């Protein structure tokens, strides 16, 4: 029988829901993210999910945020900026189903579109920080935006990791001549 767990703090319930949703999203994309499935796994009534998330898209955003935060939380702190950008690209490559779900749902949901825009901005901000010592200030925004768009394109093509890395290095050599 479903339960409402009155003895568990609201934040803990939300954390549990997002944890289960994030796992479903990582493993099977948007189709696998089921409010009923999340509720069932946690032993909750399906309607209980709506106490915390107004829609499946709101849950998608919370799960995607968690996934990206975890994947990008421990970048290499030292080393060449090209290696740091490559690391981020490979982290994102492992999350293809998540980015695909966001891209698809952004056309139907303002919450998802807003998150996708904010995430793109976050990536560009991170790139600017990594590139700042090596790119003139006047070119920094254009270079960061170009790298993000290029990486998104590489990831959408299903290329092998070695091919992605080679193409990224090529781009960086064109945009930032000091790349080795």
C-alpha positions in Angstrom: 0.0 0.0 0.0 1.4 3.5 -0.9 2.5 5.6 2.0 3.0 9.3 2.5 5.9 9.0 5.0 4.8 11.9 7.4 7.9 11.3 9.5 10.3 12.2 6.6 11.2 15.8 6.0 10.0 17.4 2.8 13.5 18.0 1.5 14.4 14.3 2.0 11.3 13.2 0.1 12.2 15.5 -2.8 15.7 14.2 -2.7 14.5 10.6 -2.9 12.1 11.4 -5.8 14.9 13.2 -7.7 17.4 10.5 -7.1 15.1 7.8 -8.5 14.0 10.0 -11.4 17.7 10.8 -12.2 18.5 7.1 -12.4 15.6 6.4 -14.6 16.5 9.3 -16.9 20.1 8.3 -17.1 19.2 4.7 -17.9 16.4 5.1 -20.4 15.9 8.7 -21.3 12.6 10.6 -21.1 10.5 7.6 -21.9 11.8 5.8 -18.8 11.0 8.7 -16.6 7.6 7.7 -15.3 5.9 9.4 -12.4 4.2 6.1 -11.7 7.5 4.2 -11.8 9.2 6.7 -9.4 6.2 6.6 -7.0 6.1 2.8 -7.1 9.8 2.5 -6.4 9.5 4.7 -3.4 6.3 3.1 -2.3 4.3 6.3 -2.8 1.0 7.0 -4.4 1.5 8.4 -7.9 -0.4 11.6 -6.9 2.2 12.2 -4.1 4.8 13.1 -6.7 2.6 16.1 -7.7 2.9 17.5 -4.2 6.5 18.2 -5.0 6.6 18.5 -8.8 3.8 20.2 -10.8 4.6 18.1 -13.9 6.8 15.4 -15.4 8.8 18.2 -17.1 9.4 19.8 -13.7 10.7 16.5 -12.5 12.8 16.1 -15.6 14.4 19.5 -14.9 15.2 18.5 -11.3 16.6 15.2 -12.4 18.7 16.7 -15.2 20.1 19.3 -12.9 21.2 16.6 -10.5 22.7 14.5 -13.2 24.7 17.4 -14.7 25.8 18.7 -11.3 27.1 15.3 -10.4 28.8 14.7 -13.8 30.5 18.1 -13.9 31.3 18.5 -10.2 34.9 17.3 -10.2 36.7 18.8 -13.2 40.4 18.5 -13.4 41.7 21.6 -11.6 45.1 21.7 -13.2 46.5 21.1 -16.6 45.9 22.4 -20.1 42.6 24.0 -20.8 42.2 21.7 -23.8 42.3 18.7 -21.5 39.7 20.3 -19.2 37.4 21.0 -22.1 37.9 17.4 -23.4 37.0 16.1 -20.0 33.8 18.1 -19.9 32.9 16.9 -23.4 33.4 13.3 -22.4 31.3 13.8 -19.3 28.5 15.2 -21.5 28.9 12.3 -24.0 27.9 9.9 -21.3 24.7 11.8 -20.8 23.4 11.7 -24.3 19.9 10.5 -23.4 19.6 13.3 -20.9 20.6 16.1 -23.3 18.3 14.5 -26.0 15.4 14.5 -23.6 16.0 18.2 -22.7 16.3 19.2 -26.4 13.1 17.4 -27.3 11.0 18.6 -24.4 12.3 22.2 -24.6 9.9 22.7 -27.5 6.9 21.7 -25.4 7.8 23.0 -21.9 8.8 26.5 -20.7 10.4 24.9 -17.6 12.6 22.6 -19.7 13.5 25.4 -22.2 14.5 27.7 -19.4 16.7 25.0 -17.8 18.3 24.2 -21.1 19.1 27.9 -21.7 20.5 28.3 -18.2 22.6 25.1 -18.6 24.0 26.4 -21.9 24.9 29.7 -20.2 26.5 27.7 -17.4 28.7 25.8 -19.9 29.7 29.0 -21.7 30.5 30.6 -18.3 32.7 27.6 -17.4 34.4 27.7 -20.7 35.1 31.4 -20.4 36.8 30.8 -17.1 38.9 28.0 -18.5 39.8 29.9 -21.7 40.3 33.4 -20.2 44.1 33.2 -19.7 44.5 32.1 -23.4 41.9 34.0 -25.4 41.8 37.8 -25.8 38.9 39.3 -23.9 37.4 40.7 -27.1 37.1 37.1 -28.5 36.3 35.2 -25.4 32.4 35.1 -25.7 32.6 34.1 -29.4 35.1 31.4 -28.7 33.2 30.0 -25.7 29.9 30.0 -27.6 31.6 28.4 -30.7 33.1 25.6 -28.6 29.8 24.8 -26.9 27.9 24.6 -30.2 30.7 22.6 -31.8 30.8 20.1 -28.9 27.0 19.8 -29.0 27.3 19.0 -32.7 30.0 16.4 -32.1 28.0 14.7 -29.4 24.9 14.5 -31.6 26.8 12.7 -34.3 27.6 9.6 -32.3 31.3 9.7 -33.1 33.9 7.5 -31.3 35.6 9.2 -28.4 39.0 9.4 -30.2 37.4 11.1 -33.2 35.5 13.6 -30.9 38.8 14.4 -29.2 40.7 14.9 -32.4 38.0 17.2 -33.8 37.9 19.2 -30.6 41.6 19.6 -30.7 41.4 20.8 -34.3 38.8 23.4 -33.4 40.8 24.6 -30.4 43.9 25.0 -32.5 41.9 27.2 -34.9 40.4 29.3 -32.2 43.2 29.3 -29.7 46.5 29.0 -31.5 48.4 28.0 -28.4 46.7 24.6 -28.0 49.2 21.8 -28.1 
